[in-house]
Amino acid sequence: MKLKSTALHFEIMTGSTKPSGYIRNSYREDGTVKHQTIARINGLPLEQLENMKAAFEGETVKMADIKVSGGREYGASAMLFELAKKVGLDKLIYSRFDTWVRCALAMVIGRIVFQGSKLALSKAPAYSCLWEICGVKGAIDVDMHCYDAMDELLSRQDLIQKKLAHKHLSDGTVILYDITSSYFEGDYENSEIVDFGYNRDKKRGHKQIVIALVCAKDGCPVAVEVFPGNTRDSATVQDKITEIRDMYGISDFVFVGDRGMLTQKNIAACDDTLTITALTHAAMKQLVEEKNVQLSLFDEKSTTEVVLPEEPNVRYALRNNPVRAKKERTSRMRIIEKTEELLKEIAEPKRKTKDKTLAARAAKIFNKYNTGKYFAWDIVDGKITFSRKKDKIADDEKYDGLYVIRSDVTAEMMTISEVVEAYKSLINVEEAFRNMKTVQLEIRPMFHRTDDRIKAHVFICMLAYYLLWNMNKALKPLYSSDSEYTQNQVLEVMKSLQKCKLTVGNIITEIIMEPNDAQSNIQNMVNGRS
């Protein structure tokens, strides 16, 4: 905080509450005397405050004896703790505010403010007030305060998620479901969940886990589950729908998932559940070519609804996205050109090479970029000849930017535009995964070696995102204003509000620095104060 002047004085405020001390300075601005609050001191008896006031007035100590030192992070942790209490996260975890609940909250808030390992978090009292804000006093033992609390939290995961579902889901609601993966470094030979599988992070050679997330339509996270790393997306759908019905008690809902998850097989198996998904590229081509749906029906400004005679209960929403079309066309031409460059490098080998070896080299290139369908090629006289299949390229270009949303939700329940918007709301789950994996919560690297601790860590990350989601919801007016604030900037601003050690002569106490205007505004918005 920049001081308006160096003339400090001390004021005492009494009244119906406990007395408070204020370190202030006075300055003149536009002919008017104004006051600036430097710090507020609470929790000291009136006698000590009066001694401090006397010290400031030079009766007992010199100004050189007044020191502020040992600043520790306070603002972000305190704001998020207040928010956790406001949204009832503590009660969702457990009805009583037991020590393990306080530790769990410290780990949830610490995931947002600091990330890192649980061991590093146990050492946070040296630079943060996080643990004491959450009600955990004294030295922090990583085994007792972190690992034991994680075990307790994991044992209550189903009950906590049931409470979240009752709070944020209801009959007739739209439920979003998506899956991602998170990879591991090191050896996990004894794990039943860390395994090789389709890696969405493009990290070949790394084992992984698969993480499934259930969200309300607005992106509020409700439940998370960890699957073995070799689990296919579609293999989790039927059990998840059963879980929503049986465990969460939601009997009537619209299940929204992406095209790789809601396959025809899954839709058929869950025929008593309304669904919204998108068609794969192959299914969209089949719709056009075999069902005689005209390409002219795909419009960039409006949604065209199509109902086929043989599927009277299914509605198809046809759209055209020119921006996406340009991106797809550019991507296709880039990999075609890259394929040609690599083919030219091997087309005429310097030494005599068997045709079988040349064919294997060419196949490796085509497999790498999945471009074999765009080339006609042959091996003649020990050389590779190739050319583009222009007709095939042109045929695929016709479908660039086109997409089809499929739904069996009736027109009485949703208009076709509402169906499209429901599918687009899957971006809220993608935002949740983005925050959990890379932006603020950094789900990896994982410093845990047992399956239960890995699951508990993922659950902590989900609860941290739940808290972060509520924070961002409260700060939406701030993000949409001209202030250009981001989620990360908000947290950095609040982290700079510190608790410090104040020494005045022989009196030593701790004080919380007075928040500046930006910090006060954020605190008030997050905690619903006007």
Steps between C-alpha positions, in 0.01 A plus 500: 500500500640840405492745792343839438729648766750387764303652790362186670262504795301242697125506561287281728139419416280365778125454504277196544762260360855429610741794460704530184814694424567679171837615369430801281662800346355839412552701186353804331336470158327787321496700824334220698660289773458129423603179675653178362467172693822297497397206722229388741584318826241273662511264797706710743366636830437873527800546732746368239340711228539808719870411553542475124330835456737649754793346316388662176480833679863465612430450867673160530679411177646664194362465149802282419365247752179450300553214257277296268658168397443132420219541249305182413229443238156559644255656254440221245475225764264704718279595205468139383439373854216750544363393162522132597293572811256712302429231237491232770799299380599422859155356570505307174823334611369416849231628736749578778804723462741229617876532468513281188236723335714807572800320351297402194394862448863611533599253225210612277583870541873430480443330163371832365748733666825300488467163315806279561534189715332430834845504661559851367155605624581370849786753508273789395475654853844650436358721227119480524222519759301231312502230769420732791220666299349153457529445876808276510749634754861411565745296295355314201583131468457379141391150605244607758371824349517406130508126434265397783257775398520385136406147606202628697392725214516216247286279725227765484525581129172331403309680777654837412422460130144395585461826694642698209259329259201581725614861517570559130297241306126433481251306291487631145850642520773489237801298618839535330745212493851482361829318544868591491829338595800597709841343449761385750876497531678212670416146598147395596527123456277422798220735396166376373405836348826637353529335158571565134211626289389763252689805620314828450813696601696353206754352742593170342680249717341628822249317714190689600169507681163587347292764678124533452315815605128565546389864488178696507418691182668817632825311553469451876688176582294238680693173489835362387620143454840349421513209255794284390713661230390255230128575543312601185275807523189315387554218753412729792170644377245237599633464854512879539136537395404227749699679770320830434167323536569268791755688709392860438128433463463693171250300293421747223795673330664575165844342470745699284823341381738529207496285186764258626298423811136476394544236233203336328549198727485713816199698380316176422591350838375812682180544299313620812743793534475812286832587336671776304820438309670573166543266206843377404635609162420157356144503637446850363613387151268202527212732588569709189576222255268221613214696657498758220548802727607788276819692572311821425310451829816574699479875566744723686238741631221270618441143612315263268300226669461166321284204607528183292190283435678189625605680825197707603624547858845629401572862412810609309628858523709601195750785525789649303791678666714692243779564753522131577488421126803718432689344789423144386602577142825660611581206730432248222723675250777533759516126569471420127794729426698356791430149372629599155819643648575177685411284199743696283779428751455123462371483140842442342727312743875545453556128531312216347207427730245222494148598395367357826725732703396805294134409543547477878664844508217655300236329715666641813467853361137449399415355843669788678278762337203277404531623141511174305150564365619818328780339296535254214844343516704213363854365494658485154864404431596539864346848527181631660261688274205686650236758418212668675147360468343834415148359481526356852639826637223700333237257632620541859516877461123505439449401864741751654329702772185289495372335815185320608353486850286194570234492769190307604377788718149595389414837349267565797798478734758691294507698180765392252706810590487400867621151404800654323575728796480203738762317296720810481487522881743206503760774470434558871634152577800569277560818702485296821758254366718786377504653849553167675782389271700805397371843596448546874482163673772300320372149567840370393775427577350259755721431800299199621586134453186316610173478310287634787723804549488570124120484512492726806730750327271514194199547729676789679564659159131470414395661829757774439345561159156511665629781723670671206179472294306675776768771523487565127121508507508771767767696309330480160421876498867571568620278214253653256593859586785706359728402789653216295523283811558128457453219748875480561533876545225501761682236703834680469340827615352327802823310583678835538277579802716376788503442871810652657683525832478847656761604756446817701763531770464189716155414362487239222176400331371387161292726279310452176589768250215727399366386160532746214201600288546214250529239777196636683296495180594137428427394859159666493404350164610146587327500837186680387549821692383824345 
